Amino acid sequence: MMKNNQTIIVIALLLALATVMFGADTSAHDYVGVSLTVNTPITYCGGAYSSGDWNITSTTTCSDEVIPIDGNLNILSTSEIPEDHFTEIPGVYDLTANSSTIASAIPPVDISMPAEHTNNWDADPNDEFYITMNESENKIQMVTNNTDSLTKAYLIDLDGSDTSGSAGLNHADFGFGYLTDAGGLFMICYNETIDDFDFYDLSLGSGQVSCDSSFDSNLQRNATIYWNTSGNSMAVTVVTDGAWIDKKIYSYDGTTLKSTKFKNTPAVIGTNGVLNLNNVTLNMTNGSISVDGKLNANDSRIIMNLDNSSLHFSKFSSANINRTDIYSEIPSNRYSFFVQTPDFALDNAFVNNIGDTHIELGIDIGGIVLYTTGNGGLINNVTYGDEESNYGLAILLSQDITVTNSNLMNTSGIIAGVDTGLDIEDNYIPFIFLGNENSNNIFKIIT
């Protein structure tokens, strides 16, 4: 932490001390000087930041300064993020529209029984997950299907408690799915005695079991489980004691943990953190930037010096970046640049040193990655530096994207996986790869 030494010079000892040492008449004696050092930290943005992680929950404005950040910068939002599939950034879904009568009995392996199951909640093309609920009886029913025989677990926090369940898996208490090592379907309940999950015997193909405090004394809600299997498909009904509580469900493939909280109420709309940068150098020495709220940057520099760090704009965030350079001062160090919001504008900017982004499709792709489910986004008058070897821009899912007056000649060009709404005009681009072609796209390229 940078410190400022402020030295206070004490001109003389207390007169009383002098009197004790030299008598009442001190005129013939030298005064004694003492130097004391008081350490006070340097702060930035009017005292909003000094060191470590910087979490912004309200409007913060920084002007005309250099800010070294030795942790992560998180521009937060207290709003919940509505989702329609499992995501690495936790989202929520109001299950009210998917309510149904659910029997306390072995369920059919059929998403049409009941018809109120959600759409497929697993973005992995080889897995399927469907869910419905009965709020008044605190029941959920799920149907899954695995087509590639690779591990996929669905883990459930039954009681919403941070004292029960597996601490290493976000306090999940119960789970089921497909396990490659076991060669088939499985179902588990956390056992505190072994600090791990116990496996149920599924050899009968269907049945009824309990996941309760006999497994984990910290479990605050006991559950009765009804289950049924068919090939690599499985149906599971969970009946939990007491009134309804929201169900946090995780999908886990052995590497990546994603989740959704299934609720009986709409997503909470809260407040957003906002960071305004005016003529600021933001030096990220040891962390990443995550934007759930809003970032406005004008006439500034954002320096991403930590290798494999990330600049991430989440689904409901907002960004207006103008006349701002984004790069690393260390040529070999790379950062990912991942945009999930359509409310994004990068205007009159210079970018460099962008590395790969790992996206939910299970692939790594370089450049600025636009991966939104909404319409919109602007890339204008952006120049890429000479450290770029990846695609300069990857447009995935996003539509109505405008890319104008930009120079991508130091990159491999643009890759676009969408089929409509691209307006790419007056750019220097070495190559464009289109996953789909559509007359609604506009291309005008300077060569």
N, C-alpha and C positions, 0 to 999 in steps of 0.2 A: 504494500500500500504506500503511495506517495505521501510524504508528510512535510509539513512546513514548520521549521524551527523558529519559534518566537522567543527571543531572549529578553528576560526582564532583569535589569540591573538594580540591585538593592543598594542605595547610596550609603546607608549606614545601618548599623545595628540599632536596635531599640535603645533609646536614651537610658532606659532603666537598666539594661544590660551593661551599658558603658559606665553607668554610675556604680554598679556593683564591682566592675573590674578596676576602675580607675578613680573612684570617688566621685563626689558631686561635681567637682570641677573637671570637665572634660576638655577644656580649651587647649591644654598642652599636649593632648594625645591625638594620634592619627585615628580617623574613622576606619572601620573595617568594611570592605565590600564583599558581597556574596552574589554569585551568578546562579540563577535557577533556569532550567529549560522546561518549557511546557510544549508538548506535542499535540498539534491539532490537525485533523485530516483535511486534505483538499477536497472540496465538494464541487459538483457541477450542476448546471441547470438550476441555479438558485437554491442549492442544497438538496436537490432531489436524488443525487447519486454520489456515492463516494467510492465504493469498491464491492467486489463480489457480484452475485446475480442482481440484475436490476428488473424488478417487476413493476410494471406501470398499469395502474388501475383507474387513473383519472387523466385529465388533459395536462400534459407536460410540454413546455416549450423551451427549447435550447437554441441559443443564438451566439454566433461569433466566438466559438471555443473549440478546443480539441479535447475529446473525451476518451480516455483509455478505459475500456471495459474488460475486466479480467474474469468475467463470468458470462452467463447467458443473459441476453436481453429478451424479456418476455413482455410483449404488449398484450395485456390480458383482456378478456371479456367475461363478465359474470353471466352472460346468456348461455343457455344450453344450445347445443347444435343439433337440430333435427337431422336424422339420417334415414336412409332406406336400405342400408346394408352394414355389415360389420366394418369398422374402420379403426386404424391405428390411433387416431385422435378420437377420444371417447365421444360418441353421439348418443342421442336419445330418440325414442319413438313412442308416440301415444298409441297404445294398443286398443283404445276404446272402440275404434271402428272394426276391430277384429275380435270382438267378444262373441262368445257362443256358449251353449250348454256343453259341458264336458263331463262325461261319465267317470265315476271312480271305478274304472274297470280297464281291462287290457284294451288298448286303442288299436284301431285298424291302421295299417301302414298305407295310408291313402290321404292325400292332401285335400280331397274333396269331402272328407268326413272328419270334422265339419267343413263346410265351404268357406268359413271365415278365416282360414289360414292366410297369413300374409303372402306376398310374393316371395320368391327366393331371396333370402337374406345374405347369402354367401356369394361374394364377387368372384371367387375362384370358379372357373368354368367347369371344374371337375367335381364340385361339391354343391349340394343343395341343402338348405335349411329353411323350414317353414314353421310358424308359430301362431297360436291363437290363445286366448285367455278367457277365464271366467273370474271376474273381479270379486263378485260377492262370495265365492267359495274359495278364493285364493288358489286357483288352479291355472296351470299352463299346459298346453299340449304341443309337442314338437314332432316334426317328421324330417328325417335327414336321408340323404342318399349320397354315396361315394362311388365314383365311376373309375378312379385311377388306382385304387388300392394303396394310396399314400396316406400317411397319418393326418387325421383331422379330428381334433377333440373339441367338444362344446362343453364349457365349464360354467357352472351356475353358482352365484352367491345366493344361498337360500335365505339368509337372515339379515343381510346388509350390515353385518358386524365386522369390525376390524380385529376382533379377538379370536374368531373361529376360522376354521378352514386353513388352507395352505397359504402361508405368508409369502412364499415364493411365486404364487400364482394369484395374487391380488385377493386372497382369502376366499377363493372358490371352495365350495363344500361338496359339490356333486358334479359328475361329468359323464359324458358318453360320446361315442363316435366310432372311428375306425383307427386301428393301431397296426401299422405295418409289421412291427416286430412280433405281434401276437397273431398276425395273419387273419385278422377279421375284426368284427364289431366288439366293443367293450363297454362296460359301465362301471363307475367307480364312486366311492364315498371316502372323504378324508378321515383318516384314523390318527388321532393325536398320539396314541401309544407308540406308533412307528414313525410319526411325523411324515406320513406319506399317504397315498391313496390305497385303499383296499379294492380289489377287483371282485365284482360279482360274477357268479357262474351263469353264463347265458346259454348253456348247452341245451336247455329245454326249449329255446326259441321264443318263449314269452313267459311272463310271470309278474309277481308282485314282491317288492322288497321295501325295506325302510332305510333311510339315511337320517339318523337321529342322534341324540345325545349319548347313546351307548357307544357310538364311534368317537364323538368329540364332545366332551363335557361343556365346552364353551359355545356349542351350537345353541342359538336362542330360539330357533324354530325347527321342530321336527317335520320330516317329510315322508310321505308314502309315495312310492314310485311304481307305476304300472308300465310295462314295457313289452314290445313286440318286435320281431325281426323278420326280414324277408330278403335273402341275398345280402347285398351290401347296404340295404335300407333299414331304417329303424324308426319306430314311433315310441315316444316316451311321454307319459302324463305325470306331472309332478303336483301332488296335493300337499300344500304346506299348512301347518297349524296357524290359527289366528287370522286377523284381518289382512287384507291385501297389503303387501309391500312391493315396491318396484323391484324388478328382477334384472340384475346386471349379469349378462351372458357374454362369455368370451369365446372366440374361435381361436384355435391354436394349432399350427401345423408343425410344431416342434422347433420353429424358429421365430415366427412372428405372432405376437399376441394382439388381436383386434377385439373390439367389444361394441355392444349397444346396451343401454339401459332401457328396458321395456317398461313403460309407465302406464298409469291409468289417467293421466292428466296431460295437457299440452306442454310443449317445451317452454321453459322459463325464459322470458325476455328481460334481460338485465341491462347493465351499463357497460360501456366500452372504454378501455384505456386508449388514449390518443397521444402519440408522440409527434411533435412538430420540430423539425430540424431546419434551421435557417443559417446558412454559412457555417456549418458544423463539420468537423472531421470526427467520425465515429470509428474508433479503432478497436475492433474486436480481437483482442490479443489472446483470449483463451475461452471462447465460447461461440454460441450460435445465436441467431435471431429468429424468434417465433412471433408472428403477428396474428392474433385473434381479434384485436381491435382495429385501430387505424394508424397508418404511418403516412405522414406528409413530410417530404424532404425536398428542399429547394437549395440550389447552389451549395451542395454539400458533398462529402466523400464518405462512403461506407467501406471500410477496409476489413476484409475477412481473412485474417492472418492465420487462424487455426486450421491446420490441414483436416480435411473431411468434416468441416463444420457445415452448417446449413443456414440458408435464408428461406424461410417458409412462411407463406401467406395462406391461412386456413380458409375454409369454405365461405365463411360469412365475414371475413375481414375486408378491409378497404385499404388501398394504397394509391397515392399520387406522388410519384417520384419524378422530379423535374430538374434538369441541369445538375445532375448528380452522378458521380463516378462510383462504380462498385467493382472492387478488385481485391487481389491480395498483393502485398508488398514482397511476398516470397514466391517467386515464379513457380516453384514446384508444388506449392500448396494449393489445394482445390477445395471448393465448397459447392454444395448443391443449391440450386435456385428453383424452388418449387412453388407454383402458384395455383391455388385451388379456388380462388375467388374471381368472378367475372368483373368485379369492381376494382380493376387494376389498370394503372396507366404508368408506363415508363417512357418518358419524353425527354429528348435532348440529353442523352446519357452516353456514358462510356462504360463498358463492362469487359472484364477479363478474368481469366483463371477459373472459369466455371467447370466443375467436374460432373460426375454422374449423379442422378437422382434415382433412388429405388422407389418404384411406384407399386400400387396395389395389384397390378397385373402380374407382379412377380418378375419384372425385368428392370434392368438398369439402363437409363438413357441420359445422354448428356445435353448440355445447354440449358437455356431457360425453358422449363417445362410448364406448359399451360394445361392443366388437368381439371377443368371445371365442368359442372353440370348445368351451368347457366350460360347466358348469352352476353358477350361483351368482352372487352379487353383491348388495350391499345399499346402497340410498340411503335414509337415514332422517333426518327432521327437518332437511332441508337447505333453506335460504332463499337465493334468488337476488336479487342486487342490482339496482338500477335501470339499470345499464349494459348489460343483456342485450337483444339484439334477435333472437338466433338461437333455435333450439330449445334448451330447457334440457337435454334428455336425448335422445340417439339410441341406441336399443337395436338393434344389428345382429348377427345370428348368435346372440347370447347368449340363454340360456334360464334359467329358474328365477331371474329377477331380481325382487327385492322393492323396491318404491318406496313408502314410507309417510310420512305426516305431514309432507310437504314443501310448500313454497310456490313455485310456478313461474309466478306471475301476471305477473312482469316479463319472461317469455320467450314464445316462440311455442308452448310446450307440449312434448309428447313425440311423437317419431316412432319407431315400432317396426316393424322389418322381419321379426320372428320370428312364428311361428304358435302358440306354446305356452309355458306356464310363466311368464307374467307375473302378478305379484301387485302391483297398483297400487291402494292403498287409502288413504282419508282424506287426500287431497292437495288443494291448491288448484292447479288446472291449467286454463288457458284452452282447450286444444285437445289432442286425441290423434289421431294419424294411425296407423292400423294397416295394414301391408302385407297381412296375412292375419288372418282372424278364426278363433278356435278356442274351443271350450267349455272348454278347460283354462285359459284366461286368467280372472283375477279382477279386476274393476274396481269400486271404490267411491270416488266422487269427491265432494269437498266443493265446492259451487259458490257 
